[in-house]
Amino acid sequence: MQKQTANKIKKEVYWRCKKCGDEIYWNTHKSMTYCKCGALGVDGCEFYLRLIGNEADREEIKRQKKI
Ligand SMILES: [Zn+2]
């Protein structure tokens, strides 16, 4: 069990809808963003992250950004 605090999100994290395959970047700048089919909603900024929808329908994708 990992608990992430909102202010520690520095990675490139995307949320992918398993139904339509749409990917939403975790930081939506406080605007609720839905995937194509509407099963997954993401509302995030540096301070909080809100996920709408069924947990079984989404997966977390982490991408390391190389500078
Ligand atoms: Zn979808």
N, CA, C, O and the ligand as a Tripos MOL2 file, in Angstrom:
@<TRIPOS>MOLECULE
protein
  269   267    68     0     0
PROTEIN
NO_CHARGES

@<TRIPOS>ATOM
      1 N           0.8510   -1.2100    0.0000 N.3       1 MET1
      2 CA          0.0000    0.0000    0.0000 C.3       1 MET1
      3 C           0.8780    1.2490    0.0000 C.2       1 MET1
      4 O           1.6230    1.5040    0.9470 O.2       1 MET1
      5 N           0.7790    1.9950   -1.0430 N.am      2 GLN2
      6 CA          1.5450    3.2250   -1.1340 C.3       2 GLN2
      7 C           0.6170    4.4200   -1.0500 C.2       2 GLN2
      8 O          -0.4140    4.5000   -1.7180 O.2       2 GLN2
      9 N           1.0190    5.3220   -0.2190 N.am      3 LYS3
     10 CA          0.2130    6.5340   -0.1350 C.3       3 LYS3
     11 C           1.0320    7.7040   -0.6670 C.2       3 LYS3
     12 O           2.1310    7.9940   -0.1960 O.2       3 LYS3
     13 N           0.4610    8.3530   -1.6500 N.am      4 GLN4
     14 CA          1.1660    9.4790   -2.2340 C.3       4 GLN4
     15 C           0.5240   10.7720   -1.7650 C.2       4 GLN4
     16 O          -0.6960   10.9360   -1.8090 O.2       4 GLN4
     17 N           1.3410   11.6510   -1.3330 N.am      5 THR5
     18 CA          0.8060   12.9660   -1.0040 C.3       5 THR5
     19 C           0.7950   13.8140   -2.2630 C.2       5 THR5
     20 O           1.6860   13.7230   -3.1080 O.2       5 THR5
     21 N          -0.2140   14.6210   -2.3630 N.am      6 ALA6
     22 CA         -0.4570   15.3610   -3.5990 C.3       6 ALA6
     23 C           0.7290   16.2350   -3.9950 C.2       6 ALA6
     24 O           1.0260   16.3890   -5.1800 O.2       6 ALA6
     25 N           1.3980   16.8000   -3.0080 N.am      7 ASN7
     26 CA          2.4760   17.7240   -3.3530 C.3       7 ASN7
     27 C           3.7680   17.0020   -3.7230 C.2       7 ASN7
     28 O           4.7890   17.6460   -3.9650 O.2       7 ASN7
     29 N           3.7310   15.6680   -3.7690 N.am      8 LYS8
     30 CA          4.9320   14.9410   -4.1670 C.3       8 LYS8
     31 C           4.8300   14.4110   -5.5930 C.2       8 LYS8
     32 O           5.7340   13.7230   -6.0680 O.2       8 LYS8
     33 N           3.7540   14.7240   -6.2610 N.am      9 ILE9
     34 CA          3.6040   14.2570   -7.6360 C.3       9 ILE9
     35 C           4.4890   15.1030   -8.5430 C.2       9 ILE9
     36 O           4.1790   16.2530   -8.8570 O.2       9 ILE9
     37 N           5.5690   14.5140   -8.9430 N.am     10 LYS10
     38 CA          6.4850   15.2200   -9.8500 C.3      10 LYS10
     39 C           6.7080   14.3830  -11.0990 C.2      10 LYS10
     40 O           7.3160   14.8300  -12.0720 O.2      10 LYS10
     41 N           6.2000   13.1550  -11.0470 N.am     11 LYS11
     42 CA          6.3900   12.2620  -12.1820 C.3      11 LYS11
     43 C           5.4020   12.6100  -13.2840 C.2      11 LYS11
     44 O           4.4670   13.3930  -13.1120 O.2      11 LYS11
     45 N           5.6620   11.9830  -14.4260 N.am     12 GLU12
     46 CA          4.7280   12.1150  -15.5180 C.3      12 GLU12
     47 C           3.7130   10.9980  -15.3790 C.2      12 GLU12
     48 O           3.9710    9.8640  -15.7830 O.2      12 GLU12
     49 N           2.5800   11.3090  -14.8200 N.am     13 VAL13
     50 CA          1.5670   10.2930  -14.5720 C.3      13 VAL13
     51 C           0.3520   10.5610  -15.4550 C.2      13 VAL13
     52 O          -0.1650   11.6750  -15.5290 O.2      13 VAL13
     53 N          -0.0750    9.5010  -16.1150 N.am     14 TYR14
     54 CA         -1.2630    9.5780  -16.9500 C.3      14 TYR14
     55 C          -2.2800    8.5850  -16.4090 C.2      14 TYR14
     56 O          -1.9220    7.5820  -15.7910 O.2      14 TYR14
     57 N          -3.5240    8.8740  -16.6450 N.am     15 TRP15
     58 CA         -4.5810    7.9360  -16.3070 C.3      15 TRP15
     59 C          -5.2010    7.4560  -17.6040 C.2      15 TRP15
     60 O          -5.6420    8.2560  -18.4290 O.2      15 TRP15
     61 N          -5.2310    6.1510  -17.7770 N.am     16 ARG16
     62 CA         -5.7430    5.5910  -19.0190 C.3      16 ARG16
     63 C          -7.0650    4.9020  -18.7800 C.2      16 ARG16
     64 O          -7.2170    4.1240  -17.8380 O.2      16 ARG16
     65 N          -8.0170    5.1930  -19.6390 N.am     17 CYS17
     66 CA         -9.3110    4.5320  -19.5700 C.3      17 CYS17
     67 C          -9.2060    3.1990  -20.2960 C.2      17 CYS17
     68 O          -8.8010    3.1480  -21.4570 O.2      17 CYS17
     69 N          -9.5710    2.1240  -19.6120 N.am     18 LYS18
     70 CA         -9.4690    0.8020  -20.2240 C.3      18 LYS18
     71 C         -10.5630    0.5670  -21.2560 C.2      18 LYS18
     72 O         -10.4660   -0.3470  -22.0750 O.2      18 LYS18
     73 N         -11.5870    1.3780  -21.2140 N.am     19 LYS19
     74 CA        -12.6940    1.1890  -22.1470 C.3      19 LYS19
     75 C         -12.3960    1.7760  -23.5200 C.2      19 LYS19
     76 O         -12.6410    1.1310  -24.5390 O.2      19 LYS19
     77 N         -11.8670    3.0000  -23.5480 N.am     20 CYS20
     78 CA        -11.6330    3.6430  -24.8420 C.3      20 CYS20
     79 C         -10.1560    3.8710  -25.1240 C.2      20 CYS20
     80 O          -9.7870    4.2410  -26.2390 O.2      20 CYS20
     81 N          -9.2920    3.6500  -24.1050 N.am     21 GLY21
     82 CA         -7.8570    3.7820  -24.3330 C.3      21 GLY21
     83 C          -7.3490    5.2120  -24.2800 C.2      21 GLY21
     84 O          -6.1750    5.4690  -24.5460 O.2      21 GLY21
     85 N          -8.2140    6.1260  -23.9430 N.am     22 ASP22
     86 CA         -7.8220    7.5190  -23.8560 C.3      22 ASP22
     87 C          -6.9190    7.7470  -22.6480 C.2      22 ASP22
     88 O          -7.1090    7.1380  -21.5950 O.2      22 ASP22
     89 N          -5.9490    8.6180  -22.8090 N.am     23 GLU23
     90 CA         -5.0410    8.9340  -21.7080 C.3      23 GLU23
     91 C          -5.1810   10.3920  -21.3140 C.2      23 GLU23
     92 O          -5.2380   11.2880  -22.1560 O.2      23 GLU23
     93 N          -5.2340   10.5970  -20.0080 N.am     24 ILE24
     94 CA         -5.3670   11.9580  -19.5000 C.3      24 ILE24
     95 C          -4.2070   12.2330  -18.5690 C.2      24 ILE24
     96 O          -3.9470   11.4550  -17.6520 O.2      24 ILE24
     97 N          -3.5260   13.3050  -18.7900 N.am     25 TYR25
     98 CA         -2.4140   13.7140  -17.9400 C.3      25 TYR25
     99 C          -2.9540   14.1190  -16.5730 C.2      25 TYR25
    100 O          -4.0200   14.7250  -16.4660 O.2      25 TYR25
    101 N          -2.1960   13.7730  -15.5260 N.am     26 TRP26
    102 CA         -2.7080   13.9850  -14.1710 C.3      26 TRP26
    103 C          -3.0130   15.4500  -13.8750 C.2      26 TRP26
    104 O          -3.9480   15.7490  -13.1310 O.2      26 TRP26
    105 N          -2.2450   16.3550  -14.4420 N.am     27 ASN27
    106 CA         -2.4550   17.7630  -14.1310 C.3      27 ASN27
    107 C          -3.3560   18.4030  -15.1810 C.2      27 ASN27
    108 O          -2.9190   18.7220  -16.2860 O.2      27 ASN27
    109 N          -4.6070   18.5800  -14.8160 N.am     28 THR28
    110 CA         -5.5610   19.1920  -15.7430 C.3      28 THR28
    111 C          -5.7930   20.6540  -15.3850 C.2      28 THR28
    112 O          -6.7040   21.2960  -15.9090 O.2      28 THR28
    113 N          -4.9650   21.1700  -14.4910 N.am     29 HIS29
    114 CA         -5.0820   22.5650  -14.0460 C.3      29 HIS29
    115 C          -6.4890   22.8920  -13.5460 C.2      29 HIS29
    116 O          -7.1130   23.8770  -13.9410 O.2      29 HIS29
    117 N          -6.9460   22.0230  -12.6660 N.am     30 LYS30
    118 CA         -8.2120   22.2110  -11.9470 C.3      30 LYS30
    119 C          -9.4420   22.1720  -12.8430 C.2      30 LYS30
    120 O         -10.5180   22.6060  -12.4320 O.2      30 LYS30
    121 N          -9.3000   21.6640  -14.0440 N.am     31 SER31
    122 CA        -10.5020   21.5250  -14.8620 C.3      31 SER31
    123 C         -10.8080   20.0420  -15.0410 C.2      31 SER31
    124 O          -9.9230   19.2480  -15.3600 O.2      31 SER31
    125 N         -12.0540   19.6840  -14.8340 N.am     32 MET32
    126 CA        -12.4690   18.2940  -14.9500 C.3      32 MET32
    127 C         -12.3830   17.8520  -16.3970 C.2      32 MET32
    128 O         -13.0350   18.4210  -17.2720 O.2      32 MET32
    129 N         -11.5760   16.8350  -16.6420 N.am     33 THR33
    130 CA        -11.3610   16.3560  -18.0030 C.3      33 THR33
    131 C         -11.8150   14.9070  -18.1030 C.2      33 THR33
    132 O         -11.4310   14.0710  -17.2860 O.2      33 THR33
    133 N         -12.6190   14.6190  -19.0880 N.am     34 TYR34
    134 CA        -13.1290   13.2570  -19.2700 C.3      34 TYR34
    135 C         -12.5170   12.6300  -20.5050 C.2      34 TYR34
    136 O         -12.1240   13.3150  -21.4490 O.2      34 TYR34
    137 N         -12.4460   11.3060  -20.4750 N.am     35 CYS35
    138 CA        -11.9790   10.5790  -21.6440 C.3      35 CYS35
    139 C         -13.0820   10.5550  -22.6900 C.2      35 CYS35
    140 O         -14.1830   11.0580  -22.4710 O.2      35 CYS35
    141 N         -12.7590    9.9580  -23.8310 N.am     36 LYS36
    142 CA        -13.6810    9.9690  -24.9670 C.3      36 LYS36
    143 C         -15.0370    9.3570  -24.6260 C.2      36 LYS36
    144 O         -16.0800    9.8690  -25.0340 O.2      36 LYS36
    145 N         -15.0110    8.2480  -23.8680 N.am     37 CYS37
    146 CA        -16.2720    7.5590  -23.5840 C.3      37 CYS37
    147 C         -16.9250    8.0610  -22.3050 C.2      37 CYS37
    148 O         -18.0710    7.7140  -22.0180 O.2      37 CYS37
    149 N         -16.2170    8.8670  -21.5390 N.am     38 GLY38
    150 CA        -16.8150    9.4610  -20.3520 C.3      38 GLY38
    151 C         -16.7610    8.6020  -19.1010 C.2      38 GLY38
    152 O         -17.3260    8.9710  -18.0720 O.2      38 GLY38
    153 N         -16.0850    7.4540  -19.1770 N.am     39 ALA39
    154 CA        -16.0180    6.5560  -18.0210 C.3      39 ALA39
    155 C         -14.9840    7.0170  -17.0000 C.2      39 ALA39
    156 O         -15.0430    6.6420  -15.8290 O.2      39 ALA39
    157 N         -14.0420    7.8300  -17.4510 N.am     40 LEU40
    158 CA        -12.9620    8.2820  -16.5800 C.3      40 LEU40
    159 C         -12.8830    9.7980  -16.5900 C.2      40 LEU40
    160 O         -12.8670   10.4380  -17.6410 O.2      40 LEU40
    161 N         -12.8360   10.3450  -15.3990 N.am     41 GLY41
    162 CA        -12.6890   11.7870  -15.2680 C.3      41 GLY41
    163 C         -11.5160   12.1120  -14.3640 C.2      41 GLY41
    164 O         -11.3400   11.4900  -13.3160 O.2      41 GLY41
    165 N         -10.7100   13.0890  -14.7690 N.am     42 VAL42
    166 CA         -9.5560   13.4910  -13.9760 C.3      42 VAL42
    167 C          -9.6320   14.9930  -13.7160 C.2      42 VAL42
    168 O          -9.8820   15.7980  -14.6130 O.2      42 VAL42
    169 N          -9.4070   15.3270  -12.4650 N.am     43 ASP43
    170 CA         -9.3810   16.7290  -12.0780 C.3      43 ASP43
    171 C          -8.1830   16.8980  -11.1680 C.2      43 ASP43
    172 O          -8.2250   16.4800  -10.0100 O.2      43 ASP43
    173 N          -7.1200   17.5010  -11.6640 N.am     44 GLY44
    174 CA         -5.9070   17.5750  -10.8570 C.3      44 GLY44
    175 C          -5.1130   18.8460  -11.0500 C.2      44 GLY44
    176 O          -5.1980   19.5160  -12.0800 O.2      44 GLY44
    177 N          -4.3380   19.1580  -10.0250 N.am     45 CYS45
    178 CA         -3.3610   20.2340  -10.0950 C.3      45 CYS45
    179 C          -2.2370   19.8390   -9.1410 C.2      45 CYS45
    180 O          -2.1900   18.6980   -8.6810 O.2      45 CYS45
    181 N          -1.3400   20.7650   -8.8420 N.am     46 GLU46
    182 CA         -0.2180   20.4190   -7.9590 C.3      46 GLU46
    183 C          -0.6680   20.0640   -6.5540 C.2      46 GLU46
    184 O           0.0630   19.4010   -5.8180 O.2      46 GLU46
    185 N          -1.8520   20.4930   -6.1790 N.am     47 PHE47
    186 CA         -2.2690   20.3750   -4.7800 C.3      47 PHE47
    187 C          -3.2460   19.2370   -4.5170 C.2      47 PHE47
    188 O          -3.3620   18.7680   -3.3850 O.2      47 PHE47
    189 N          -3.9320   18.8000   -5.5320 N.am     48 TYR48
    190 CA         -4.8660   17.7070   -5.3060 C.3      48 TYR48
    191 C          -5.0920   16.9370   -6.6040 C.2      48 TYR48
    192 O          -4.7770   17.4090   -7.6960 O.2      48 TYR48
    193 N          -5.6430   15.7450   -6.4470 N.am     49 LEU49
    194 CA         -5.9910   14.9410   -7.6190 C.3      49 LEU49
    195 C          -7.3080   14.2450   -7.3430 C.2      49 LEU49
    196 O          -7.4490   13.5340   -6.3480 O.2      49 LEU49
    197 N          -8.2650   14.4510   -8.2220 N.am     50 ARG50
    198 CA         -9.5610   13.8330   -8.0680 C.3      50 ARG50
    199 C          -9.8380   12.9460   -9.2720 C.2      50 ARG50
    200 O          -9.6600   13.3630  -10.4160 O.2      50 ARG50
    201 N         -10.2710   11.7350   -9.0080 N.am     51 LEU51
    202 CA        -10.5560   10.7960  -10.0930 C.3      51 LEU51
    203 C         -12.0150   10.3980  -10.0240 C.2      51 LEU51
    204 O         -12.5290   10.0290   -8.9680 O.2      51 LEU51
    205 N         -12.6680   10.4780  -11.1660 N.am     52 ILE52
    206 CA        -14.0740   10.1220  -11.2580 C.3      52 ILE52
    207 C         -14.1940    8.8480  -12.0820 C.2      52 ILE52
    208 O         -13.5130    8.6800  -13.0930 O.2      52 ILE52
    209 N         -15.0660    7.9600  -11.6390 N.am     53 GLY53
    210 CA        -15.2920    6.7520  -12.4200 C.3      53 GLY53
    211 C         -14.9110    5.4960  -11.6660 C.2      53 GLY53
    212 O         -14.4370    5.5530  -10.5320 O.2      53 GLY53
    213 N         -15.1230    4.3790  -12.3030 N.am     54 ASN54
    214 CA        -14.8660    3.0830  -11.7020 C.3      54 ASN54
    215 C         -13.3720    2.7750  -11.6880 C.2      54 ASN54
    216 O         -12.6910    2.8990  -12.7060 O.2      54 ASN54
    217 N         -12.8760    2.3730  -10.5260 N.am     55 GLU55
    218 CA        -11.4450    2.0860  -10.3950 C.3      55 GLU55
    219 C         -10.9920    0.9830  -11.3440 C.2      55 GLU55
    220 O          -9.8510    0.9960  -11.8060 O.2      55 GLU55
    221 N         -11.8670    0.0370  -11.6360 N.am     56 ALA56
    222 CA        -11.5230   -1.0890  -12.5080 C.3      56 ALA56
    223 C         -11.3880   -0.6560  -13.9630 C.2      56 ALA56
    224 O         -10.8140   -1.3840  -14.7720 O.2      56 ALA56
    225 N         -11.9000    0.4980  -14.3000 N.am     57 ASP57
    226 CA        -11.8790    0.9670  -15.6810 C.3      57 ASP57
    227 C         -10.6830    1.8520  -16.0070 C.2      57 ASP57
    228 O         -10.5380    2.3190  -17.1370 O.2      57 ASP57
    229 N          -9.8330    2.0780  -15.0220 N.am     58 ARG58
    230 CA         -8.7000    2.9650  -15.2760 C.3      58 ARG58
    231 C          -7.4050    2.3300  -14.8050 C.2      58 ARG58
    232 O          -7.3980    1.4650  -13.9290 O.2      58 ARG58
    233 N          -6.3220    2.7710  -15.3970 N.am     59 GLU59
    234 CA         -5.0150    2.3360  -14.9200 C.3      59 GLU59
    235 C          -4.0600    3.5130  -14.9350 C.2      59 GLU59
    236 O          -4.1800    4.4460  -15.7300 O.2      59 GLU59
    237 N          -3.0990    3.4260  -14.0130 N.am     60 GLU60
    238 CA         -2.1290    4.4830  -13.8710 C.3      60 GLU60
    239 C          -0.9270    4.1900  -14.7550 C.2      60 GLU60
    240 O          -0.3930    3.0800  -14.7470 O.2      60 GLU60
    241 N          -0.5170    5.1670  -15.4960 N.am     61 ILE61
    242 CA          0.6590    5.0030  -16.3540 C.3      61 ILE61
    243 C           1.7050    6.0150  -15.9280 C.2      61 ILE61
    244 O           1.4610    7.2210  -15.9070 O.2      61 ILE61
    245 N           2.8820    5.4930  -15.5890 N.am     62 LYS62
    246 CA          3.9550    6.3850  -15.1740 C.3      62 LYS62
    247 C           5.0330    6.4020  -16.2320 C.2      62 LYS62
    248 O           5.4990    5.3640  -16.7010 O.2      62 LYS62
    249 N           5.4050    7.5800  -16.5840 N.am     63 ARG63
    250 CA          6.4790    7.7140  -17.5620 C.3      63 ARG63
    251 C           7.5800    8.5780  -16.9840 C.2      63 ARG63
    252 O           7.3440    9.6810  -16.4910 O.2      63 ARG63
    253 N           8.7790    8.0520  -17.0580 N.am     64 GLN64
    254 CA          9.9180    8.8260  -16.5720 C.3      64 GLN64
    255 C          10.3640    9.7630  -17.6790 C.2      64 GLN64
    256 O          10.5620    9.3660  -18.8270 O.2      64 GLN64
    257 N          10.5110   10.9960  -17.2990 N.am     65 LYS65
    258 CA         10.9590   11.9690  -18.2790 C.3      65 LYS65
    259 C          12.4530   12.1680  -18.1300 C.2      65 LYS65
    260 O          12.9440   12.5250  -17.0590 O.2      65 LYS65
    261 N          13.1570   11.9370  -19.2020 N.am     66 LYS66
    262 CA         14.6070   12.1350  -19.1520 C.3      66 LYS66
    263 C          14.9420   13.5090  -19.6710 C.2      66 LYS66
    264 O          14.5100   13.9280  -20.7450 O.2      66 LYS66
    265 N          15.7260   14.1940  -18.8700 N.am     67 ILE67
    266 CA         16.0920   15.5590  -19.2810 C.3      67 ILE67
    267 C          17.5310   15.5460  -19.8020 C.2      67 ILE67
    268 O          18.0510   16.5870  -20.2040 O.2      67 ILE67
    269 ZN        -13.0010    6.0940  -21.7890 Zn       68 ZN68
@<TRIPOS>BOND
     1     1     2 1
     2     2     3 1
     3     3     4 2
     4     3     5 am
     5     5     6 1
     6     6     7 1
     7     7     8 2
     8     7     9 am
     9     9    10 1
    10    10    11 1
    11    11    12 2
    12    11    13 am
    13    13    14 1
    14    14    15 1
    15    15    16 2
    16    15    17 am
    17    17    18 1
    18    18    19 1
    19    19    20 2
    20    19    21 am
    21    21    22 1
    22    22    23 1
    23    23    24 2
    24    23    25 am
    25    25    26 1
    26    26    27 1
    27    27    28 2
    28    27    29 am
    29    29    30 1
    30    30    31 1
    31    31    32 2
    32    31    33 am
    33    33    34 1
    34    34    35 1
    35    35    36 2
    36    35    37 am
    37    37    38 1
    38    38    39 1
    39    39    40 2
    40    39    41 am
    41    41    42 1
    42    42    43 1
    43    43    44 2
    44    43    45 am
    45    45    46 1
    46    46    47 1
    47    47    48 2
    48    47    49 am
    49    49    50 1
    50    50    51 1
    51    51    52 2
    52    51    53 am
    53    53    54 1
    54    54    55 1
    55    55    56 2
    56    55    57 am
    57    57    58 1
    58    58    59 1
    59    59    60 2
    60    59    61 am
    61    61    62 1
    62    62    63 1
    63    63    64 2
    64    63    65 am
    65    65    66 1
    66    66    67 1
    67    67    68 2
    68    67    69 am
    69    69    70 1
    70    70    71 1
    71    71    72 2
    72    71    73 am
    73    73    74 1
    74    74    75 1
    75    75    76 2
    76    75    77 am
    77    77    78 1
    78    78    79 1
    79    79    80 2
    80    79    81 am
    81    81    82 1
    82    82    83 1
    83    83    84 2
    84    83    85 am
    85    85    86 1
    86    86    87 1
    87    87    88 2
    88    87    89 am
    89    89    90 1
    90    90    91 1
    91    91    92 2
    92    91    93 am
    93    93    94 1
    94    94    95 1
    95    95    96 2
    96    95    97 am
    97    97    98 1
    98    98    99 1
    99    99   100 2
   100    99   101 am
   101   101   102 1
   102   102   103 1
   103   103   104 2
   104   103   105 am
   105   105   106 1
   106   106   107 1
   107   107   108 2
   108   107   109 am
   109   109   110 1
   110   110   111 1
   111   111   112 2
   112   111   113 am
   113   113   114 1
   114   114   115 1
   115   115   116 2
   116   115   117 am
   117   117   118 1
   118   118   119 1
   119   119   120 2
   120   119   121 am
   121   121   122 1
   122   122   123 1
   123   123   124 2
   124   123   125 am
   125   125   126 1
   126   126   127 1
   127   127   128 2
   128   127   129 am
   129   129   130 1
   130   130   131 1
   131   131   132 2
   132   131   133 am
   133   133   134 1
   134   134   135 1
   135   135   136 2
   136   135   137 am
   137   137   138 1
   138   138   139 1
   139   139   140 2
   140   139   141 am
   141   141   142 1
   142   142   143 1
   143   143   144 2
   144   143   145 am
   145   145   146 1
   146   146   147 1
   147   147   148 2
   148   147   149 am
   149   149   150 1
   150   150   151 1
   151   151   152 2
   152   151   153 am
   153   153   154 1
   154   154   155 1
   155   155   156 2
   156   155   157 am
   157   157   158 1
   158   158   159 1
   159   159   160 2
   160   159   161 am
   161   161   162 1
   162   162   163 1
   163   163   164 2
   164   163   165 am
   165   165   166 1
   166   166   167 1
   167   167   168 2
   168   167   169 am
   169   169   170 1
   170   170   171 1
   171   171   172 2
   172   171   173 am
   173   173   174 1
   174   174   175 1
   175   175   176 2
   176   175   177 am
   177   177   178 1
   178   178   179 1
   179   179   180 2
   180   179   181 am
   181   181   182 1
   182   182   183 1
   183   183   184 2
   184   183   185 am
   185   185   186 1
   186   186   187 1
   187   187   188 2
   188   187   189 am
   189   189   190 1
   190   190   191 1
   191   191   192 2
   192   191   193 am
   193   193   194 1
   194   194   195 1
   195   195   196 2
   196   195   197 am
   197   197   198 1
   198   198   199 1
   199   199   200 2
   200   199   201 am
   201   201   202 1
   202   202   203 1
   203   203   204 2
   204   203   205 am
   205   205   206 1
   206   206   207 1
   207   207   208 2
   208   207   209 am
   209   209   210 1
   210   210   211 1
   211   211   212 2
   212   211   213 am
   213   213   214 1
   214   214   215 1
   215   215   216 2
   216   215   217 am
   217   217   218 1
   218   218   219 1
   219   219   220 2
   220   219   221 am
   221   221   222 1
   222   222   223 1
   223   223   224 2
   224   223   225 am
   225   225   226 1
   226   226   227 1
   227   227   228 2
   228   227   229 am
   229   229   230 1
   230   230   231 1
   231   231   232 2
   232   231   233 am
   233   233   234 1
   234   234   235 1
   235   235   236 2
   236   235   237 am
   237   237   238 1
   238   238   239 1
   239   239   240 2
   240   239   241 am
   241   241   242 1
   242   242   243 1
   243   243   244 2
   244   243   245 am
   245   245   246 1
   246   246   247 1
   247   247   248 2
   248   247   249 am
   249   249   250 1
   250   250   251 1
   251   251   252 2
   252   251   253 am
   253   253   254 1
   254   254   255 1
   255   255   256 2
   256   255   257 am
   257   257   258 1
   258   258   259 1
   259   259   260 2
   260   259   261 am
   261   261   262 1
   262   262   263 1
   263   263   264 2
   264   263   265 am
   265   265   266 1
   266   266   267 1
   267   267   268 2
@<TRIPOS>SUBSTRUCTURE
     1 MET1         2 RESIDUE 1 A MET
     2 GLN2         6 RESIDUE 1 A GLN
     3 LYS3        10 RESIDUE 1 A LYS
     4 GLN4        14 RESIDUE 1 A GLN
     5 THR5        18 RESIDUE 1 A THR
     6 ALA6        22 RESIDUE 1 A ALA
     7 ASN7        26 RESIDUE 1 A ASN
     8 LYS8        30 RESIDUE 1 A LYS
     9 ILE9        34 RESIDUE 1 A ILE
    10 LYS10       38 RESIDUE 1 A LYS
    11 LYS11       42 RESIDUE 1 A LYS
    12 GLU12       46 RESIDUE 1 A GLU
    13 VAL13       50 RESIDUE 1 A VAL
    14 TYR14       54 RESIDUE 1 A TYR
    15 TRP15       58 RESIDUE 1 A TRP
    16 ARG16       62 RESIDUE 1 A ARG
    17 CYS17       66 RESIDUE 1 A CYS
    18 LYS18       70 RESIDUE 1 A LYS
    19 LYS19       74 RESIDUE 1 A LYS
    20 CYS20       78 RESIDUE 1 A CYS
    21 GLY21       82 RESIDUE 1 A GLY
    22 ASP22       86 RESIDUE 1 A ASP
    23 GLU23       90 RESIDUE 1 A GLU
    24 ILE24       94 RESIDUE 1 A ILE
    25 TYR25       98 RESIDUE 1 A TYR
    26 TRP26      102 RESIDUE 1 A TRP
    27 ASN27      106 RESIDUE 1 A ASN
    28 THR28      110 RESIDUE 1 A THR
    29 HIS29      114 RESIDUE 1 A HIS
    30 LYS30      118 RESIDUE 1 A LYS
    31 SER31      122 RESIDUE 1 A SER
    32 MET32      126 RESIDUE 1 A MET
    33 THR33      130 RESIDUE 1 A THR
    34 TYR34      134 RESIDUE 1 A TYR
    35 CYS35      138 RESIDUE 1 A CYS
    36 LYS36      142 RESIDUE 1 A LYS
    37 CYS37      146 RESIDUE 1 A CYS
    38 GLY38      150 RESIDUE 1 A GLY
    39 ALA39      154 RESIDUE 1 A ALA
    40 LEU40      158 RESIDUE 1 A LEU
    41 GLY41      162 RESIDUE 1 A GLY
    42 VAL42      166 RESIDUE 1 A VAL
    43 ASP43      170 RESIDUE 1 A ASP
    44 GLY44      174 RESIDUE 1 A GLY
    45 CYS45      178 RESIDUE 1 A CYS
    46 GLU46      182 RESIDUE 1 A GLU
    47 PHE47      186 RESIDUE 1 A PHE
    48 TYR48      190 RESIDUE 1 A TYR
    49 LEU49      194 RESIDUE 1 A LEU
    50 ARG50      198 RESIDUE 1 A ARG
    51 LEU51      202 RESIDUE 1 A LEU
    52 ILE52      206 RESIDUE 1 A ILE
    53 GLY53      210 RESIDUE 1 A GLY
    54 ASN54      214 RESIDUE 1 A ASN
    55 GLU55      218 RESIDUE 1 A GLU
    56 ALA56      222 RESIDUE 1 A ALA
    57 ASP57      226 RESIDUE 1 A ASP
    58 ARG58      230 RESIDUE 1 A ARG
    59 GLU59      234 RESIDUE 1 A GLU
    60 GLU60      238 RESIDUE 1 A GLU
    61 ILE61      242 RESIDUE 1 A ILE
    62 LYS62      246 RESIDUE 1 A LYS
    63 ARG63      250 RESIDUE 1 A ARG
    64 GLN64      254 RESIDUE 1 A GLN
    65 LYS65      258 RESIDUE 1 A LYS
    66 LYS66      262 RESIDUE 1 A LYS
    67 ILE67      266 RESIDUE 1 A ILE
    68 ZN68       269 GROUP 0 **** ****
